[in-house]
Each structure stands twice: as C-alpha cells, then as structure tokens.
Amino acid sequence: MQDEFDVIIIGSGAGGAPVAHTLAKAGKSVLILEKGPLLLPQSEDERGLSDFKRDELFATGTEKRITIPNVANQGDSYYSSHVEPDLNDEPHVYLDDNAQDRATIEGYTAQVIGGGTQLYGAVSLRFTSTDFELGSFNQDRTDIAEDPNDDVRREAQDWPISYADLEPYYSKAEMLIGINGTRANQAKDFSVDNYQQPYPPNPISQYVEVGMDALSLPRYRTPLAVITQDHAPSGRQVENSPTDPAKTAYVNRYGDPMVYKSNTWVSLLSPIKDLENLDIRCNCNVMSIENQGSKISRVVYRDPSGKPITVQAKVLVVACSAIESVRLLQLSAQLNADFSSRINSNDLLGKYFLTHCFGGAETVMPDRFDKSIALDSDWATDAFASDDFIKSNGLWAGGAVYNNTSDQALPLSLVRTHGSHDLDSIWDGFVEQSNLRGNELLKLFDRDFGTRLSVSFMANQLPQKNNRIELHPTVVDKWGRPCAYIIKEWHTHDKYLMDTLAKKCRDILAFGGDGGIGNYPVEGFGSVANDRSRIANHILGGARFGDNPASSVLDANCRVWGFDNLYLTDGSFMPTSGSANPTLTIQANAFRVADKILEVL
Ligand SMILES: Cc1cc2nc3c(=O)[nH]c(=O)nc-3n(C[C@H](O)[C@H](O)[C@H](O)COP(=O)(O)OP(=O)(O)OC[C@H]3O[C@@H](n4cnc5c(N)ncnc54)[C@H](O)[C@@H]3O)c2cc1C
C-alpha cells in the first residue's frame, strides 16, 4: 500500500474535500484519511439501496447508560446513531452552568465521508464584507451596548483576508458544490451568479414573505446546497417529470439517499473517485502527527482493523472539524516536546473557540401545509447584517435571518426531537413525554408536521479568549487518550445581540410586529443565551488565522505558524464566526488554501 503522497488530508467534510478536489484534479497524489465510513446514495449502490435511512440520528441499538467516571451525567441513558461516535467511546466534555463536567455528543457533526455536510441543513449564505473587518469596524465606537469591560474593541478581529479576496472562491464553491437560491436583494457583491433555480416556496412561507415585506426587509430565496437541476460539474442529474419532479425535502439532520443534497461526497469527491492519484481511506482514525523540526514528517492512523499505520506527505492538511482538529494537535503535542513548543508558542491553540449566536421565533399557523414539497428554508434577509442596523442598535456585528419550515416537523424524528434542545436530549420525547400516545400523538403529528413555522437568526458571537478547547484532565477515549474539553460561555453582549435579533424574528412572524398588518400571535421567541452546552453544530475557531504570529495560530494561508507544511482548513481558522451559517465560507476558504498549497508543491 502506498505510504508517501504529495498531500494527506485528514477529514473529508467541508474543509477537507475542496482541498482534495483541487489538488487531485491538478495531478497531485492525494490521500484522504477519514474516520467514518462511506455511506452511498441509491444511484451509487449496486442494488439501488441507499445507506442513508432518512433518519440518521435514529438509534442503532438498545438504550445504553453513560459509564464515564467523574461526569455529572454518569448513569443517564442515551442512544447512539450510525453517524456519530458512541458517547461512552469518545465523549466531548463540557463545563455546565453549575461548574460540573458533562459528557456530550454535541460538537461532533457527522462521522462519515462528507462529514457534517451529510447531515447539514445546507443553508449556504455568504458572509458580508463587514464580517471580515469587525476589528476596524468597531475600533472607534463608543456606542456598543452591554459591554462593560470594553471587550468588543479589544477582542474583535479583522480577518487577514477581505471579502474581495474570498469572493472568487465563493463563486467557485457555489458552482462546484451546487446551490440553489437568488442573488437579488443580497447585501453582498457577486462577480458571477452560479445559483440554480429554487423550487417554488412552500405555501406556509407566505407568512414570512408578507412579514418581511411589511417591515420593508429586502428578501431573497435562501441559498441552499441542494440541486434542483442537472449539475454538470458533479455529473448529478435530477429526475425530472414536468408535473412531479423528484425532490429532496427535509434536508436538515438527514442524509440524502438521492444525490440532490450537495454534500462533499456527491459534489466534490465522488466525481473524481476514479482518479489514480486519489486514495480515500475510510474508517481510518488519525491518532497523531509527528514532526522533524518545522516539517511534519509522519501521520499515524489506525486502519479499520485497529492496526497502526504510518504515512507521510509533502503537505498535511488537517480538517477534522474544529474541536477534533485542535484536539489532534494537542494530543500530538503531548507526545513530542518540540511539536508542543512550536504549536503552543503563543498559547493560543484552542483559545477563542466560537460558535454562533442563534435563536428565533416560532409559531403554529392556522392552515396545514404539505412541507415535503419544498426544502427547509425559503426566504432570507440581510437587513440585520447592515452597518446601519448594527450601529443603530448598539451591536458589534450582525446576523442573517431566514425562515424554517421543518422545525419540529422532521418526518421520522418528530416525537424524538419534540421539546429537545440538543443532540443529547433528542430522546426527551420518549423519556419525558409519556403523554405522547394515541390521540395526543396524532394531534402532535397533525399540528407540528403541517403547521409549525419559524424564523431564525444566525449571528456573530463575540470572540473570548476564555472560550476554549482543552484536553480533559481525566476523561479519556476508548484508546486511552484525553477527550476534548469544551469550556465556553456567552458574553453579556452576545445575550443582548440574541435578544435584539429574536425580537426581529418575532416581528416578522407577527406580520409587522405588535399592531402590524397581521399581528399574528407568536408562540415563542428567544435565543440560546441561557444554555451553555449549545454549539449550533457550528464548530469554529480555536486556531484562528491572522497576519501576526503573536496573535494567531495560522497565517493568512491557514498554514500553522512554526511549521512549513501543516495547514488547517476546517472551521477552526475563523477569528470571528460570521453573520451566517459557516459551511459555504469554510468551503470557499478551503478552495482558496488549496490554490496556495498548489503554489508551494
Ligand atoms: C444537523 C446539522 C445541521 C447543519 N446545518 C448547517 C447549515 O444549514 N448550514 C451550514 O452552513 N452548516 C450547517 N451545519 C454545520 C456544518 O455541517 C459544518 O459547518 C461543516 O460540516 C464543518 O466543516 P468541517 O470541515 O469543519 O468539519 P466536518 O464537515 O464535520 O468534517 C470533519 C471530518 O473529519 C473527520 N474526522 C474527525 N476526526 C478525525 C480523525 N482523527 N481522523 C480522521 N478523520 C477525522 C470526521 O469524521 C468528519 O468527516 C450543520 C451541521 C449539522 C450536524
């Protein structure tokens, strides 16, 4: 088996696959090491059967108990799925509000080829140009609310690249990945429009459409990484019947048995899988990285049988998703003092861990709709990411707002997700709501499945040095290695920002706010401000990039300071989390870094 390559890429998700795609197509020998399995869509399986069940978080076995010592939720029950690690085998641990450690599956995306893009909601907005320069934007301001210690002006960072630098790569990502949406009314410059035509909106979204118009919010069709037409770059075809085209509905949290959701397997890797210079090794867990001076010399992984294998390359790209990438570097540093002194020279690895401020408003609409005839989101607005809005509300940064039609309405997981607030409590419906039987269950299906509508925001979280990923001092994985320890809390300004945007979401749902043209009762609105465990599946920061080796872990090309040939391309590079869901930006940046790597290979 070949053991030397031009490039080794660890992880095949949003950060890894664009690099592999670019470098393999350029003729470089590329090895992808992916911890999870390859799950195939119907069209790629000989029997026409997909490995996805449309219920990826469904339990793969019987109820289990957490047996991890010294965690507050030891003894709690849980179920594991076929796309996540077993909680007892490889937990993440987070520090809860009572200063107790809890084991959690939060902070994993999906452990399969394609990573988180196999399960993601596919919302694929670009960041705004202000998102790239929040340091400069806030530097002279004196009007920032709920920031008693002046943290915003101290911690807000400019990116070392501008929107203009990334713009060609946004366009490239949109073309190669396959995204539908509309460009008019977006507050971002586009050099080219690569969007596919969206489906007609689901009729339930009319309430949001009217609400946004009542508030004079410029709206556009939410860009979603789902193809609606044949997609030449990946060779995917949409089965079209003029009266009843085949569609993928219920995108969020599901693997797609067809090839319509543009995960990185079907869009970027499957089209090049037959290249002789590309080697994809699944079920291979990278355990450590070794160096000789400033060069990464070896990568050690366990093959599917558990056997340790060593490989080497001119360039190593780590893209395990931010928490696990930081952990892999920290574990490698534990084994080697020189590696440690290089990676920890400024003590910033793992620091400034980020997710998003998020939340929204939801309600039950008067009519029942067939949600399966459209995707999860129809309308988005950039109105709350404009400089005017940010400043007039005393905010440090803005957020995107878009509607969801599928909240608590996902077909098979309906009862399991009802009332849940994170992946660990996904079973609350069964465990705690024993009334959900018979007619009550039918009512729940009828009401939530067809009538529930929400408007959400996704906004920048203030970077804080204390929000960090460490190696846990006592909890170890099944191989005896320290697990990732997630320590984070919301800033007072995060809470203020979330309250501000949650009210705006409520106003949209209420057709123009209290006394507005519709004034429809909103069932609930709010944010995750009181929930420390929430990560929004957006796992960012911890190895931020910058121009200065004293204040960043990566240089502007995402190469680790102190190493010549080590790059990080997952969400860990972000110094601020952006005013939208992150994956398109991770992909665009990975395409950019791939071009930089080509220059040095
Ligand atoms: C339910 C859900 C909904 C989401 N919805 C959206 C959305 O609508 N829009 C959006 O922008 N984002 C969304 N996200 C987030 C999105 O999935 C992530 O932002 C994105 O996948 C992150 O890319 P990444 O490269 O950092 O990590 P990933 O895509 O997760 O890839 C990391 C890969 O590395 C592998 N890996 C980890 N450790 C190792 C190791 N030691 N050895 C080998 N391989 C390893 C993992 O198995 C995984 O395949 C969602 C996520 C989830 C789970």
Ligand as a Chemical Component Dictionary entry (heavy atoms), coordinates in Angstrom:
data_LIG
# 
_chem_comp.id                   LIG 
_chem_comp.type                 NON-POLYMER 
_chem_comp.pdbx_formal_charge   0 
_chem_comp.three_letter_code    LIG 
# 
loop_
_chem_comp_atom.comp_id 
_chem_comp_atom.atom_id 
_chem_comp_atom.alt_atom_id 
_chem_comp_atom.type_symbol 
_chem_comp_atom.charge 
_chem_comp_atom.model_Cartn_x 
_chem_comp_atom.model_Cartn_y 
_chem_comp_atom.model_Cartn_z 
_chem_comp_atom.pdbx_ordinal 
LIG C1  C1  C 0 -27.662 18.697 11.822 1  
LIG C2  C2  C 0 -26.707 19.715 11.268 2  
LIG C3  C3  C 0 -27.211 20.787 10.529 3  
LIG C4  C4  C 0 -26.323 21.741 9.998  4  
LIG N1  N1  N 0 -26.830 22.726 9.185  5  
LIG C5  C5  C 0 -25.994 23.603 8.590  6  
LIG C6  C6  C 0 -26.470 24.545 7.646  7  
LIG O1  O1  O 0 -27.651 24.576 7.296  8  
LIG N2  N2  N 0 -25.576 25.413 7.089  9  
LIG C7  C7  C 0 -24.264 25.418 7.439  10 
LIG O2  O2  O 0 -23.515 26.258 6.933  11 
LIG N3  N3  N 0 -23.771 24.497 8.313  12 
LIG C8  C8  C 0 -24.598 23.600 8.881  13 
LIG N4  N4  N 0 -24.097 22.634 9.735  14 
LIG C9  C9  C 0 -22.671 22.688 10.071 15 
LIG C10 C10 C 0 -21.796 22.004 9.039  16 
LIG O3  O3  O 0 -22.049 20.646 8.977  17 
LIG C11 C11 C 0 -20.336 22.275 9.442  18 
LIG O4  O4  O 0 -20.123 23.674 9.482  19 
LIG C12 C12 C 0 -19.311 21.715 8.482  20 
LIG O5  O5  O 0 -19.546 20.381 8.144  21 
LIG C13 C13 C 0 -17.940 21.874 9.144  22 
LIG O6  O6  O 0 -16.926 21.508 8.253  23 
LIG P1  P1  P 0 -15.561 20.935 8.821  24 
LIG O7  O7  O 0 -14.690 20.644 7.666  25 
LIG O8  O8  O 0 -15.098 21.873 9.875  26 
LIG O9  O9  O 0 -15.964 19.569 9.544  27 
LIG P2  P2  P 0 -16.773 18.322 9.024  28 
LIG O10 O10 O 0 -17.528 18.634 7.784  29 
LIG O11 O11 O 0 -17.570 17.776 10.155 30 
LIG O12 O12 O 0 -15.652 17.269 8.634  31 
LIG C14 C14 C 0 -14.786 16.717 9.591  32 
LIG C15 C15 C 0 -14.480 15.287 9.189  33 
LIG O13 O13 O 0 -13.292 14.882 9.863  34 
LIG C16 C16 C 0 -13.435 13.537 10.259 35 
LIG N5  N5  N 0 -12.506 13.298 11.376 36 
LIG C17 C17 C 0 -12.563 13.821 12.619 37 
LIG N6  N6  N 0 -11.517 13.402 13.359 38 
LIG C18 C18 C 0 -10.793 12.586 12.563 39 
LIG C19 C19 C 0 -9.606  11.830 12.766 40 
LIG N7  N7  N 0 -8.938  11.848 13.940 41 
LIG N8  N8  N 0 -9.142  11.063 11.731 42 
LIG C20 C20 C 0 -9.788  11.037 10.530 43 
LIG N9  N9  N 0 -10.913 11.757 10.296 44 
LIG C21 C21 C 0 -11.415 12.514 11.300 45 
LIG C22 C22 C 0 -14.893 13.430 10.657 46 
LIG O14 O14 O 0 -15.340 12.083 10.662 47 
LIG C23 C23 C 0 -15.561 14.300 9.579  48 
LIG O15 O15 O 0 -15.925 13.533 8.446  49 
LIG C24 C24 C 0 -24.938 21.651 10.251 50 
LIG C25 C25 C 0 -24.440 20.554 10.994 51 
LIG C26 C26 C 0 -25.309 19.593 11.487 52 
LIG C27 C27 C 0 -24.743 18.425 12.244 53 
# 
loop_
_chem_comp_bond.comp_id 
_chem_comp_bond.atom_id_1 
_chem_comp_bond.atom_id_2 
_chem_comp_bond.value_order 
_chem_comp_bond.pdbx_ordinal 
LIG C1  C2  SING 1  
LIG C2  C3  SING 2  
LIG C2  C26 DOUB 3  
LIG C3  C4  DOUB 4  
LIG C4  N1  SING 5  
LIG C4  C24 SING 6  
LIG N1  C5  DOUB 7  
LIG C5  C6  SING 8  
LIG C5  C8  SING 9  
LIG C6  O1  DOUB 10 
LIG C6  N2  SING 11 
LIG N2  C7  SING 12 
LIG C7  O2  DOUB 13 
LIG C7  N3  SING 14 
LIG N3  C8  DOUB 15 
LIG C8  N4  SING 16 
LIG N4  C9  SING 17 
LIG N4  C24 SING 18 
LIG C9  C10 SING 19 
LIG C10 O3  SING 20 
LIG C10 C11 SING 21 
LIG C11 O4  SING 22 
LIG C11 C12 SING 23 
LIG C12 O5  SING 24 
LIG C12 C13 SING 25 
LIG C13 O6  SING 26 
LIG O6  P1  SING 27 
LIG P1  O7  DOUB 28 
LIG P1  O8  SING 29 
LIG P1  O9  SING 30 
LIG O9  P2  SING 31 
LIG P2  O10 DOUB 32 
LIG P2  O11 SING 33 
LIG P2  O12 SING 34 
LIG O12 C14 SING 35 
LIG C14 C15 SING 36 
LIG C15 O13 SING 37 
LIG C15 C23 SING 38 
LIG O13 C16 SING 39 
LIG C16 N5  SING 40 
LIG C16 C22 SING 41 
LIG N5  C17 SING 42 
LIG N5  C21 SING 43 
LIG C17 N6  DOUB 44 
LIG N6  C18 SING 45 
LIG C18 C19 SING 46 
LIG C18 C21 DOUB 47 
LIG C19 N7  SING 48 
LIG C19 N8  DOUB 49 
LIG N8  C20 SING 50 
LIG C20 N9  DOUB 51 
LIG N9  C21 SING 52 
LIG C22 O14 SING 53 
LIG C22 C23 SING 54 
LIG C23 O15 SING 55 
LIG C24 C25 DOUB 56 
LIG C25 C26 SING 57 
LIG C26 C27 SING 58 
# 
